[in-house]
Amino acid sequence: MSSCYTHKFTVGDGPKSGDTVTQKNHFFLYVLIPGNASDPQKMAEGSSDFEVIETHTFADGLLNVITLGIYTPTTTTVKK
């Protein structure tokens, strides 16, 4: 099942090593109030070639529905 909220972009020549790092982003009130957001540059650990995918997974959407939009998480994945 794919997400309707996905941003994907490539930095440099894209992923080379196949390593993947995933981190949750925490937002509140339908993403209007930022909490803790990931930093793709730090997640890439100095690599100049990587791919970033930010998505609203099923679990993220479920948490959003359960909390009536008070808590709206997203997931960032960096492929190095």
Beta strands, then each sheet from edge to edge (+ up, - down):
strand 1: 6-11
strand 2: 20-25
strand 3: 27-28
strand 4: 33-34
strand 5: 50-55
strand 6: 74-79
sheet 1: 1+ 5- 6+ 2-
sheet 2: 3+ 4-
end
